[in-house]
Amino acid sequence: MRDISKTAVIFAWGIVLVLLLAASLIAAQFETAPERKLYQDIHDYRVDDFTLIEAAFILSGANQPDSLEYYVGWYNDLLSTLKAYNFDPFDRVNSADKIFAYLHANWLITYQERATTLIDVVREKRYNCVAGTILYNLICEDLNFRTEAFETPTHTYTIFPNFTETITVENTTPMGFDIMRNLHEYSKHLLRFYPEKQAYQIGLDRIYAYENSKGRRIDNTELLGLLAYNRAYFAREKKDFKTAYDFVLLAQRFNKDSRSNVNFEIDLYYHWGKQLFDDENYKAAFRVYADAYYRYWEYGDLAHNCRASLFKALGKKWEEKEWEGNKELVDDVFDLGLLDDKDFIRLQQIIQNWAFYFYQTRDKQSAFQALDVLTKINPDDPQLARFKKLIEEL
């Protein structure tokens, strides 16, 4: 049987994953031109056809050209206002502090956990850590102050990486500039983002270290992916698993390793995959669970569900005598590296049935395709040469 190393699996499946994501575009619920164009643009994990602020407003829900034009105009007016202050480029820390203060005095007024988008900022001056960090980072970038973000399992904040010292900015409070000057107070502030029981278990003195040990620096393109995750979150609340999954696939194109959405993704994979499985859409269920297995291979239930969906899908393809769909599933599972020896024996029996069917129906081309699959499964099978000869005699 095949023996595939984990490194080889990740490399091979990386190719398959790109194909799966491209195919999902056909079914994705991105109905407006800006969303579709952005989805296509970000296929290489780069935004080329839009500015980052345009992408941010599209991901926030500005899905029509006229609304996008309005919100980008708002941003450009804000940028012009700040440029008029003629900030000292040689006093970067003080200038960045003044920009931060202006935004909190005029636009980032009311912190609200569910105010996840830049549209919430423009319309109602409400914001959360994602919206506040995106607005501040993009404004600073356009004013020539380089920014990054730090994403943790529960939170996001701004980093200025190339000042004389690293400056950390907590965007959910007007007193958050250079928050590390008072680590004790910052740790108390971070507690608000944790359930009370979990915060108690971690402890106040360890909360900042805990956050940072499980987080990572991200660039501003990756930061925008959190907007798509938020859209997915709200769709999941309505049990609209398909829309949620589409937005997760979009979000993953921006941010391939979102630390704040691991639990959300895993939960969504389980629920959307189960709904597809219960609806007997086994092929689609396999696709979802295959994606889940690639990202979270250590979760045994996901691997089990992926196998179950695969063999159900193969059984359905046999009933329908739909060889091309069957072959496509088999090709994918070879790259996935999911099956154990028992699974390969089961798969071998399925393909042998196909091979005998093609021999009986004198379908020489398909019979050779089935033979190729059997050779991949067990190249040492002594029956392969005999079967090849029988096919050639058709």
N, C-alpha and C positions, 0 to 999 in steps of 0.2 A: 504494500500500500504506500501511498505518497507520504513523505515526511517533510513537512514544510516548517522552516524556522520562523520564529515570530518576526524577525527582521524582514525576511522575504515576504511574509504575509502583509506587513504594513506597507512595503513598497508596492507590491502587486495590487493590494486593495486600494491604495491611493489612486491608481488609475481607474479602477472600477468605480470608486466613489465619485470621481469627476463625472463619469458617464451617468451615474444615477442622478446626480444633481442636475445635469443638463437635461435629462429626460423629465425630471420633475417640473421643469419650466412649463411644459405643455399643459400640465394639470394644475399648476399653481394658480391661486386666486388673485393674481396681480392684474387687475382689469384695466388700469389706466396706463397711458403711455409713459409717464415719468417712472412709475414703478417697474414696468416691464423693461424699460431701457436701463434703469439702474441695476436690475437683476442681471441683465446681460453684461453690463459694464464690469461688475464686480467679480466675474467668473474667474479672473486671475488674481483675485484678492487685492486688486488695486482699483481706485476710482480715477478714471481717466477722462470721461466725458462730462463729468460734473465737478463743480467745486465742492469742497467738503460741506460748506453751509447749505448748498442746494441739496446734497444727499441727506443732510441732517433733517431738513424740512420735509423731504419726500418720506423719509422713514418716520417722521412725526405725524404724517397723515395729510400733508399738502400734496394731494395726488392729481390735481388738475393744473394745467399750465398757468391759468390766471391766478389761482391761489398761491402757487409756487412763486410766481412773479411778485405777488403782494408781500409775502413773508420775506423773500430775499431783499426786496426793497426796504422793508423795515430794518433788516440787519444792516444794510448798507448805510442807511440814515444813522443808525446807532454808531457804526464804525466811523462815519464822518464826524459825528459829534465828538467822539473820543480823540480822533486825530487832531481836532482843533485845539486840544489841550497842549499840544507840542511837548509830549513827555520827553524828558532828558534820556537819550539813548545810553548815556554813560552812567546813569543812576537807575539801573534796571530794577533793582529790588523795590525801591521807592515808587517807581513808575508802575510796576505791576501791582503794588499795594493800592495805588490810587485808582487803577482800573477796576480792581476788585471792589473797592469801596463804592465807586460810582454804580456798578451793576447792582449791588445790594441796596443802594439808596433809591434806585429808580426802577429796577425790573425784577430782581430776585427778592421779592418782598415776603411771601408766605411760603414757608416750607410745608409741603404736603407729600407724603410718601407716594401717593398715586398720581401725582402731577409729573408724569414721566416724559413729556415731550416739550420741544421748543414752542409749540403752539400754545401750550398751557402758560408759558412765560409771556408770550405776546398778548394773548387774550385776557388773562386774569392775573398775571404776575405771580403765579404759583409755580413751584419747581420742586424737584427732588434732587438727589445727588447726581443722577445721570444728566438731567437737563441742565443743572447749574454748572457741572463740570464741562459739558460740551460747549455751552455758550461762552464760558470764561476762556477755555482753551482756544477756541477758534478765533475769538476776538484778539487774544494775545498773540496768536500766530500771525494774524493779519496786521498786527502792529509791530511785527518783527521781534517778538519775544517767544522763543521756542518753548513748546510745552509738550508734556507727556501726561499720562494718567497712570494711576495704580489701582488695579482692580483686585478686590479681595472677595471672599465668599459672600459678603453681605454689603459691600460698600465700594465707592469709587471716589477718588480725590485727585487733585492736580499736583503735578511735580514740575518744577523748573529745573531741568537737568544741567544746564550750562551756565548758571550763575556762579559766582565765586564759591558759593556753597549751595547744596541742594535745598531748595525751598519747597516745603510741603504746604498745600493750600486746601483747607477743608471748606467746601463750597456750600455746606448746609447751614452755616451760621455766619452772620456779618462779622464775627470776631475770628474768623477762621484763617486769616492770612498768616503764613509762617507759624502754623499751629504747633510745631514741634518745640517752640519756645517754652511751652508749658505742657509737657507730656502727661502729667497727672490729670489736668483738666481735659485734655484731649481724650484720654482713656475714658473718662466719665462720659464725654460726649458720645464716644463710640458705642457705649452700652445701649443707647436708644435704638440701635439697629439690630439688637439681639433679643430673642424671647427671654423673659425674665429668668426662667429656669436655667437656660444655657449660659446666660451672662453670669449667674451665680456660680455655676460649675467652673467657668473659666477663671473668674476672679478679676477684680478691677486692676490689680497690679500687673496682670498678664495679658490684658485684652489687646493692647497695641501689638505686642510681640506675637500673639496668636493670629491676629489679622494678617500681619505682614509675612508670617511664615507660610501662609496658605495663599498668598496673592502673587501678582506679577505685574511688572511694568507693561503698559500697552501704548501704542501710538494712537494718534487721533482717528485714524481710519478704523482701527480695532474698537476704539471707544464708541464709534457710531453704531457698531453692531448691537450695543446694549439697547438702543431704541427699538430695533427689530425684535429683540428678546422681550421687551416690554409689550409690544403689540401681540406677540405670541402668548404672553401671560394672560392678557385680557381675553383673548379668544379661548384659551384653556378654561378660564372661569365660566364661560358660557357653554362649556363642553363641545365647542367647535374644534375638535381635534385636528381636522384636516387643515383649517386655516392656521391654527397654532403651529402645526408641523411645517407648513410652507414658510411661515415667518422664521422658524428656527433654521431651516435650510438657508434662508437669506442671511440670517444673523451669522451663521457659521462661515459664510463667505467673507464677512467682515472680520470676525473674531473667532479663530479656529480653536481657541482654548479659553473660553470664558469661565473664569473661576466662580463667578456669582450665579451661574445658571446650571451647574452640574446636576443638582437635585431636581430642578425643574425639567431638564432634558430627560433624565432617566424616567421620571414619572410620566412624561408625555409619551416616550417610546412604549412604555407598558400599556398605557390606555389606548393610544391610537392603533398600535399593533393588535391589541385584543379586539377592538371594535371591528377592524378589517377582518380578523380571523373569524369572529362570530358571524360576520356577514358573508362568510365563505369566499372572501376575496383573498385567497391564500397567497397569490403571487405578490400582491401589494403588501400584505402583512410580512412576507419574507423580506421585501425591500426595506421596510421600516426596521425590522429586527436586525437585518444585516448591517444597516447603518449604525444601529445601537451597539451591535457587537463590535464593530470596528472601533467605536469610541470608548466603549466600556466593556472590554472583553473579559475583565475580571469578574463581572456579574454573571454567575452561572445560570440564573433564570433567563437572562436575555439569550444566552447561547442555546438553552433548551427550547425556548420559544421560536428561535430562528430555525432550528432543526425541524421542529414540529410543523412550522409553516411551510418549509421547503418540501417535506415529504407529502403533505396535504396537497400542495400546489402540483407536485409531480404526479400524484394520483389523479388529480382533476385533468391534467393535460393528457394522461393516458386514456381516461374515459372519453375525452373529446377527440382523441387521436390527433392531437395538435403537437407535432414533433418540434417545430421551430421554437415554440414557447418553452417546451421541455428542455431543448438543447441550450437555450439562453440561460435558463435557471442553472443547469449543470455547469456551464462555463463560469458563471458568477461564483458558484460555490467552490469551484476549484481554486479560484483566486482568493477566496475568503479564508481558507485554511481552517474551517470550522469542524469538519467531520473527523470522527475517530474510526478505528478499524471496523467496528460493528456497523457504523453508518455506511462505510464504503462497501461492505458486503451487501447491505440493503440496496444501495444505489446500483451496484453491479447487477443485481437481480432485476431491477427495473429496466436497465438498459438492455439486458439480455432479452427481456420480453419484447422490447422495441425491435431489436435486431431480428428476432424470429418472425415478428409481424411483417417487417419489411421483406424478409426472405419469402414469406408466404405470398405477399402481394407483388413480388417481383419488382420492388422499388430499389434498384441497384444503388443509386446515388445516396439515398437515405441510409441504406444498409451499411455502406462504407463510412458514413458519418457516425453511425452507432458503433461501428468497429473502432473508429478513432477514439471515441469516449471510453470504450472498454479497455483499450490499450493504455489510456491515461490512468485508469483506475488500477489495473493490475497487468503491467506489461509482461509479466512472467507466466501468464495463464497459457497453458499448452493448447487450449481449445481455440485460441485466436487464429493460429495459422490454418487450422482446418476450416474455420468459418470463413476466413478470407478466400480460401480456394472455392468454397461453395458459392460465394458471392460472385466471384469472377466467372463462374460457369453459368450464371443466370442469362 
